[in-house]
Amino acid sequence: MASRLFQSIVLQMKDTVDRTIGIVDATGAVIACTDLPRIGEMREDAVTELGYAGDMIRFGGYTYRSVADRSTRFEYAVFVQGEDELARSVCSLAAVAINNIKTLYDEKHDKATFVKNIILDNILPGDIYIKSRELHFGSDVPRVVFLIHQVERVDVAAIDVIGALFPDKQKDFVLHISETDIVVVKEVKAGCDVKELIKCAQTMEDALNSELLIKCIIGIGSISTQLKDIAKSFKEAQVSIEVGSVFDNEKAIVSYENLGIGRLIYQLPTTLCEMFLNEVFKKGSIDSLDQETLYTIQKFFENNLNVSETSRKLFVHRNTLVYRLEKIKKLTGLDLREFDHAIVFKVALMVRKYLESREEGRV
């Protein structure tokens, strides 16, 4: 951070002041200077002297001034060519400029760390409000968490691609939380709806796919109006990915708000799910249905239990579809043409899918 950021500042001063201006770190190394060949020089004696004498010294033909730090620990010092009053004034002004830019940089990174600690529950709830005031962090601003999970292939450059989509680093935070997962904590407008959030997630997915050829799944939590609630939004984004991978694995973007009954089933104990399946299929196991029959059921649900429309989509005669539905009724005792039976069967299929995913997870 120091070399690039500080070098930019001193070079801007070069055209204003006809003196060599530079910065040394705590080891005495010159990390930025208007006289480029001097970068890398060691000035340990000057730093040692500065440590003894106070915040400003004249030493070896240069004037040095330490850059104040929150903890009062010496980290950097500005130096200006000359030991006269002009050098002293320029050194003081340069130190103020460097200190301000350093404070802004540190605050930005402290904010990112602060946000990361909140979503990972590494900070006590009572400390969140205190810390947010210290960092001048808006605590009552609507925010939402996006969780980007890279699948099949992981690229470390993914965080740079996502970061480029959110240039305002004071409002939006892009964080690495694991090798495969990136979190985006984004400030949103009041009243922002799910469609807007999905559109934003689509932009992220497209960027990763086009620039890095990465396939990803993006979970979207609900909007939180309190800073402490972004941890809840993060957990909801995690649940979205987990539930989506079970019940809707063709979707790359899953919102917590749109999980529907899948969210409820995902929270049920497996023993309760097994009991439910046994009660629903008293006359015959759901496993007795072949793939063709299951596909027919899927299309029947997709077409809102409409026999004519389903037969047309399946390219079969209406009577053929009716025969298949009668077969299902005979095997399971459920007539899918009746709304209540169809609901029970639909839920049963989802419960079965959930149990299968749990079994696969144990393997």
C-alpha distance (Angstrom), angle and dihedral (degrees) to the residues before:
residue distance angle dihedral
M1 . . .
A2 3.84 . .
S3 3.77 100.7 .
R4 3.81 96.5 50.8
L5 3.78 99.0 36.7
F6 3.81 96.7 42.1
Q7 3.79 93.2 43.1
S8 3.79 89.6 56.7
I9 3.82 90.7 53.0
V10 3.82 97.2 48.3
L11 3.80 92.2 46.4
Q12 3.80 89.1 56.2
M13 3.81 88.4 53.6
K14 3.80 92.5 50.4
D15 3.82 94.4 79.1
T16 3.81 91.8 49.5
V17 3.83 101.3 45.5
D18 3.79 124.2 42.1
R19 3.80 92.7 -145.8
T20 3.78 134.5 94.3
I21 3.80 108.2 -100.7
G22 3.80 124.3 -172.2
I23 3.79 147.1 152.1
V24 3.80 130.9 -126.9
D25 3.78 126.8 -163.6
A26 3.81 128.3 -136.8
T27 3.83 91.6 -80.5
G28 3.79 92.5 55.0
A29 3.81 95.4 -107.9
V30 3.79 117.2 143.1
I31 3.83 103.5 -123.3
A32 3.81 98.9 171.4
C33 3.79 132.7 20.2
T34 3.79 141.8 158.0
D35 3.81 86.5 -133.2
L36 3.83 96.6 65.5
P37 3.86 98.0 -161.5
R38 3.81 88.9 62.0
I39 3.81 92.7 63.8
G40 3.79 106.6 110.8
E41 3.83 95.7 28.7
M42 3.80 116.5 134.3
R43 3.81 120.8 -126.8
E44 3.80 102.1 173.5
D45 3.80 94.2 147.2
A46 3.80 92.3 56.8
V47 3.83 91.6 48.9
T48 3.81 91.1 48.1
E49 3.78 90.7 49.5
L50 3.79 90.8 47.9
G51 3.78 89.7 53.1
Y52 3.80 90.6 55.4
A53 3.79 100.6 38.1
G54 3.81 103.2 44.3
D55 3.78 135.9 -111.6
M56 3.85 97.4 -30.3
I57 3.82 133.9 35.7
R58 3.81 140.6 164.0
F59 3.78 109.2 -133.8
G60 3.81 134.8 160.9
G61 3.78 96.0 -11.8
Y62 3.82 94.4 -47.7
T63 3.79 136.5 93.1
Y64 3.80 115.8 -132.4
R65 3.79 130.3 -164.2
S66 3.80 127.0 -179.7
V67 3.80 120.2 -126.1
A68 3.81 108.8 -124.0
D69 3.77 118.2 -120.3
R70 3.80 129.9 -160.1
S71 3.78 90.0 -114.5
T72 3.87 91.7 43.0
R73 3.81 87.9 -122.4
F74 3.79 114.1 140.8
E75 3.79 111.2 -110.1
Y76 3.79 108.3 147.8
A77 3.79 140.2 8.1
V78 3.79 132.3 -161.1
F79 3.81 119.5 -137.1
V80 3.81 129.7 -165.5
Q81 3.79 127.8 -169.0
G82 3.82 111.9 -104.0
E83 3.79 137.9 33.7
D84 3.80 98.8 -123.0
E85 3.78 130.8 106.0
L86 3.80 92.5 -92.0
A87 3.79 90.4 55.9
R88 3.81 88.9 49.0
S89 3.82 92.3 51.2
V90 3.81 94.2 45.4
C91 3.80 90.4 47.1
S92 3.81 91.4 52.3
L93 3.81 92.8 48.8
A94 3.80 92.5 46.4
A95 3.81 90.8 49.6
V96 3.81 90.3 53.9
A97 3.82 91.6 50.4
I98 3.81 93.0 46.9
N99 3.79 92.3 45.9
N100 3.82 91.8 51.6
I101 3.80 94.3 49.5
K102 3.80 90.5 45.7
T103 3.82 91.2 50.5
L104 3.81 91.3 50.9
Y105 3.79 91.5 48.4
D106 3.80 93.5 47.1
E107 3.79 91.3 46.6
K108 3.79 91.7 51.8
H109 3.79 92.0 51.5
D110 3.77 92.3 41.8
K111 3.81 87.3 55.0
A112 3.81 91.7 52.5
T113 3.80 91.0 49.7
F114 3.80 89.8 45.9
V115 3.82 91.9 52.8
K116 3.81 91.0 46.9
N117 3.80 91.0 51.7
I118 3.81 90.4 51.3
I119 3.81 96.3 51.8
L120 3.81 91.8 44.9
D121 3.83 92.7 46.9
N122 3.80 92.0 -118.5
I123 3.81 94.0 135.1
L124 3.79 130.6 61.4
P125 3.82 114.6 -110.0
G126 3.79 90.7 -123.5
D127 3.81 91.7 55.9
I128 3.80 94.8 52.2
Y129 3.81 95.2 76.6
I130 3.83 92.9 45.0
K131 3.81 93.2 48.9
S132 3.80 92.6 45.3
R133 3.81 90.0 56.9
E134 3.80 91.4 49.5
L135 3.80 90.3 53.2
H136 3.84 94.4 41.9
F137 3.79 87.4 -118.7
G138 3.82 118.5 166.0
S139 3.80 103.2 -122.4
D140 3.82 99.2 -176.5
V141 3.80 98.7 52.9
P142 3.84 121.8 118.3
R143 3.80 110.0 -107.5
V144 3.79 135.8 169.4
V145 3.79 132.9 -161.3
F146 3.80 123.9 -131.7
L147 3.80 116.7 -167.1
I148 3.81 114.2 -158.6
H149 3.79 114.0 -162.3
Q150 3.80 116.0 -170.0
V151 3.80 113.9 -144.0
E152 3.80 132.9 -165.9
R153 3.82 92.9 1.5
V154 3.81 132.0 31.1
D155 3.81 124.3 -153.4
V156 3.82 123.2 -172.7
A157 3.81 89.0 -149.4
A158 3.81 90.1 66.9
I159 3.80 91.9 89.6
D160 3.82 90.5 55.2
V161 3.81 91.3 51.2
I162 3.80 91.6 49.9
G163 3.81 92.5 42.3
A164 3.81 90.6 55.9
L165 3.83 89.1 60.5
F166 3.80 91.3 60.2
P167 3.82 108.3 49.1
D168 3.82 96.1 167.9
K169 3.80 99.1 84.7
Q170 3.80 92.0 177.9
K171 3.81 93.5 62.4
D172 3.81 106.1 26.6
F173 3.80 124.5 47.2
V174 3.80 127.2 -159.1
L175 3.80 111.6 -165.8
H176 3.78 136.9 179.2
I177 3.81 109.5 -137.2
S178 3.81 99.2 166.8
E179 3.78 141.4 -4.4
T180 3.80 91.9 -85.2
D181 3.81 103.6 25.9
I182 3.80 132.2 77.3
V183 3.79 123.6 -176.6
V184 3.78 124.4 -152.2
V185 3.80 116.0 -165.3
K186 3.79 103.7 -166.8
E187 3.77 130.3 -172.7
V188 3.81 110.2 -132.7
K189 3.78 136.9 -172.1
A190 3.78 120.1 -95.6
G191 3.80 109.5 -93.7
C192 3.81 94.1 24.4
D193 3.83 108.8 160.4
V194 3.80 132.9 -145.3
K195 3.81 92.9 -101.6
E196 3.81 91.0 61.7
L197 3.81 91.2 48.5
I198 3.81 91.7 49.9
K199 3.80 89.5 49.4
C200 3.81 89.6 53.0
A201 3.81 90.6 48.8
Q202 3.81 89.3 49.2
T203 3.80 89.0 56.9
M204 3.82 89.9 54.3
E205 3.79 92.8 47.5
D206 3.81 92.2 48.8
A207 3.82 92.1 48.7
L208 3.82 93.3 52.2
N209 3.77 92.3 44.4
S210 3.81 96.4 47.5
E211 3.81 98.9 40.1
L212 3.81 102.7 34.6
L213 3.82 103.5 13.0
I214 3.79 88.6 -124.2
K215 3.78 122.9 156.8
C216 3.78 114.0 -145.0
I217 3.80 144.0 170.6
I218 3.80 116.8 -138.0
G219 3.79 121.8 -157.0
I220 3.81 119.2 -163.1
G221 3.80 122.1 -155.1
S222 3.79 125.0 -155.4
I223 3.80 121.3 -85.9
S224 3.81 113.9 -88.6
T225 3.81 121.7 -155.4
Q226 3.80 94.9 -169.7
L227 3.80 122.8 63.8
K228 3.80 92.0 -131.4
D229 3.82 90.0 57.1
I230 3.81 95.1 65.3
A231 3.83 85.8 84.8
K232 3.81 87.2 61.0
S233 3.82 90.8 47.4
F234 3.82 89.4 51.4
K235 3.82 92.1 52.2
E236 3.80 89.5 48.4
A237 3.81 89.8 52.7
Q238 3.81 88.4 52.5
V239 3.80 91.1 50.0
S240 3.81 89.8 48.3
I241 3.80 91.3 58.2
E242 3.80 93.0 44.5
V243 3.81 95.1 47.0
G244 3.80 92.3 41.4
S245 3.80 91.6 53.2
V246 3.82 89.0 56.2
F247 3.79 104.6 40.0
D248 3.80 104.5 20.6
N249 3.79 108.2 21.3
E250 3.80 93.2 158.7
K251 3.81 92.0 68.8
A252 3.81 119.4 89.5
I253 3.81 93.5 -168.2
V254 3.80 120.9 50.2
S255 3.79 125.3 178.7
Y256 3.79 122.2 -157.0
E257 3.79 88.7 -137.6
N258 3.83 91.1 60.5
L259 3.81 100.7 45.4
G260 3.80 92.5 101.5
I261 3.78 118.6 175.5
G262 3.81 91.3 -10.1
R263 3.80 89.1 74.1
L264 3.81 90.6 54.9
I265 3.80 94.1 47.8
Y266 3.81 91.5 47.7
Q267 3.80 89.8 60.3
L268 3.82 95.1 51.5
P269 3.84 122.0 102.6
T270 3.81 113.0 -108.3
T271 3.83 91.7 -123.7
L272 3.81 90.0 59.0
C273 3.79 90.7 48.2
E274 3.80 91.7 51.5
M275 3.81 90.8 49.5
F276 3.81 89.9 51.4
L277 3.82 92.9 52.3
N278 3.81 91.6 48.2
E279 3.81 91.0 51.6
V280 3.82 94.7 46.4
F281 3.81 95.9 47.3
K282 3.77 100.9 42.4
K283 3.80 92.6 138.0
G284 3.78 96.7 48.3
S285 3.77 142.0 -12.5
I286 3.78 121.4 -93.9
D287 3.82 85.8 -130.4
S288 3.81 88.5 70.8
L289 3.82 89.5 72.1
D290 3.80 113.8 95.1
Q291 3.82 125.2 -137.7
E292 3.81 93.7 -99.6
T293 3.80 90.6 54.9
L294 3.81 92.6 46.8
Y295 3.81 90.1 50.1
T296 3.81 89.5 50.9
I297 3.80 89.9 51.8
Q298 3.80 91.2 49.6
K299 3.82 92.3 52.6
F300 3.81 90.9 44.9
F301 3.81 89.7 56.8
E302 3.81 92.4 44.3
N303 3.80 89.5 55.5
N304 3.81 94.6 50.3
L305 3.83 95.6 -106.8
N306 3.80 90.9 -61.1
V307 3.82 108.2 150.7
S308 3.81 96.6 -164.1
E309 3.80 95.2 47.6
T310 3.81 92.8 45.0
S311 3.82 93.6 50.3
R312 3.79 89.1 50.1
K313 3.81 92.3 51.2
L314 3.82 91.1 46.7
F315 3.82 91.8 46.5
V316 3.81 91.1 -127.6
H317 3.80 132.3 122.9
R318 3.76 116.4 -93.2
N319 3.81 90.9 -118.7
T320 3.82 89.8 54.2
L321 3.80 90.4 55.9
V322 3.81 91.5 46.5
Y323 3.83 88.8 51.6
R324 3.83 90.1 52.7
L325 3.79 91.7 49.0
E326 3.81 90.4 50.3
K327 3.80 88.6 50.6
I328 3.81 90.1 53.3
K329 3.81 89.9 48.9
K330 3.79 90.9 51.4
L331 3.82 93.0 49.3
T332 3.80 98.9 42.5
G333 3.78 106.8 18.5
L334 3.81 90.7 -122.1
D335 3.80 123.2 118.1
L336 3.80 106.0 -153.1
R337 3.81 90.9 -161.0
E338 3.81 87.6 71.1
F339 3.79 112.8 79.4
D340 3.83 97.2 -137.9
H341 3.82 92.1 49.1
A342 3.80 90.5 47.1
I343 3.83 91.6 53.4
V344 3.81 91.7 50.4
F345 3.79 91.8 48.2
K346 3.81 92.7 47.3
V347 3.80 92.0 52.0
A348 3.81 90.2 45.4
L349 3.79 91.0 55.2
M350 3.79 90.5 51.0
V351 3.80 92.1 47.8
R352 3.81 89.8 50.6
K353 3.80 90.2 50.2
Y354 3.80 89.9 50.1
L355 3.81 92.9 51.0
E356 3.81 90.5 48.6
S357 3.81 90.6 53.0
R358 3.80 90.6 50.9
E359 3.80 90.3 50.9
E360 3.80 91.1 50.2
G361 3.78 89.6 50.0
R362 3.78 91.3 57.6
V363 3.82 93.2 51.7
